[in-house]
């Protein structure tokens, strides 16, 4: 089954996390606001077990981040990146994981295999 994963770099995505996590797995950069929203999402898993939110600390290493996501979500074929502009390093790391089709969006970009 194909999987879309959202990766969020916005420092306060709390107002939008629940809606996004209801539809797709989310990896969200750890900040105080995002952690509080993630903890709330984890509580909602009791009623909605498909909600999947992962906090991460970004170390300015695209290759490692994308490799971890692909390892965790083996069938991922689409990434929605929110709050981070595409640069050459990001594009190279996406290509290494097989994401060749990149489309700019209002919030960042979408990468597909």
C-alpha positions as CSV (number, residue, x, y, z in Angstrom):
1,X,0.0,0.0,0.0
2,X,1.4,3.4,-1.0
3,X,2.0,5.9,1.8
4,X,2.2,9.6,2.0
5,X,4.2,11.1,4.9
6,X,4.2,14.7,6.0
7,X,7.3,16.2,7.4
8,X,6.7,19.5,9.3
9,X,9.4,22.1,10.1
10,X,7.0,24.8,11.3
11,X,7.9,25.8,14.8
12,X,4.3,26.0,15.9
13,X,2.1,23.7,13.8
14,X,-0.3,22.9,16.7
15,X,-3.4,24.4,15.1
16,X,-3.1,22.2,12.0
17,X,-1.5,19.0,13.3
18,X,-4.7,17.1,14.3
19,X,-6.3,17.6,10.8
20,X,-3.1,16.6,9.0
21,X,-2.4,13.6,11.3
22,X,-5.9,12.3,10.8
23,X,-5.2,11.7,7.1
24,X,-1.4,10.9,6.9
25,X,1.5,9.9,9.1
26,X,3.3,13.1,10.3
27,X,6.9,13.6,11.3
28,X,7.1,17.0,13.1
29,X,10.1,18.9,14.3
30,X,10.3,19.0,18.1
31,X,9.5,22.4,19.7
32,X,7.5,23.1,22.8
33,X,4.3,23.9,20.9
34,X,4.7,20.9,18.5
35,X,5.4,18.5,21.4
36,X,2.2,19.6,23.2
37,X,0.2,19.1,19.9
38,X,1.9,15.7,19.4
39,X,1.0,14.6,22.9
40,X,-2.6,15.6,22.3
41,X,-2.5,13.6,19.0
42,X,-1.1,10.5,20.8
43,X,-4.1,10.7,23.3
44,X,-6.5,10.8,20.3
45,X,-5.0,7.5,19.1
46,X,-7.1,5.8,21.7
47,X,-10.2,6.6,19.5
48,X,-8.4,6.9,16.2
49,X,-5.6,4.3,16.1
50,X,-4.5,5.2,12.6
51,X,-3.1,8.6,13.9
52,X,0.7,8.4,13.6
53,X,2.8,11.4,14.8
54,X,6.6,11.2,15.3
55,X,8.6,14.0,16.9
56,X,12.2,14.5,15.6
57,X,15.1,16.8,16.2
58,X,16.4,18.1,13.0
59,X,20.2,18.1,12.8
60,X,20.5,19.7,9.3
61,X,21.0,16.3,7.8
62,X,18.5,15.6,5.0
63,X,19.9,12.2,4.1
64,X,19.6,10.8,7.6
65,X,16.1,12.2,8.1
66,X,14.7,10.8,4.8
67,X,16.5,7.5,5.3
68,X,14.8,7.2,8.8
69,X,11.4,8.0,7.4
70,X,11.8,5.4,4.6
71,X,13.0,2.8,7.1
72,X,10.0,3.5,9.4
73,X,7.4,3.7,6.5
74,X,8.7,1.1,4.0
75,X,6.0,1.7,1.4
76,X,6.3,5.5,1.4
77,X,6.0,6.9,-2.1
78,X,5.2,10.5,-1.4
79,X,6.6,13.1,1.1
80,X,4.8,16.4,1.8
81,X,7.4,18.8,3.3
82,X,6.0,21.7,5.2
83,X,7.9,24.8,6.3
84,X,11.3,24.1,4.6
85,X,12.3,25.4,1.2
86,X,13.9,23.0,-1.2
87,X,17.6,23.5,-1.7
88,X,20.2,21.4,-3.7
89,X,21.1,19.3,-0.6
90,X,17.5,18.4,0.1
91,X,16.9,17.6,-3.6
92,X,20.0,15.3,-3.6
93,X,18.9,13.5,-0.5
94,X,15.4,13.0,-1.9
95,X,16.8,11.6,-5.1
96,X,19.0,9.2,-3.1
97,X,15.8,7.8,-1.6
98,X,14.1,7.6,-5.0
99,X,12.0,10.7,-4.8
100,X,12.5,12.2,-8.3
101,X,9.3,14.2,-8.9
102,X,9.4,17.4,-6.8
103,X,6.6,20.0,-6.9
104,X,6.6,23.3,-5.0
105,X,3.5,23.9,-2.9
106,X,2.2,26.8,-0.9
107,X,3.6,25.3,2.3
108,X,6.8,23.8,1.0
109,X,7.0,20.9,-1.5
110,X,5.7,17.5,-2.4
111,X,8.2,14.8,-3.5
112,X,7.1,11.6,-5.3
113,X,8.8,8.4,-6.4
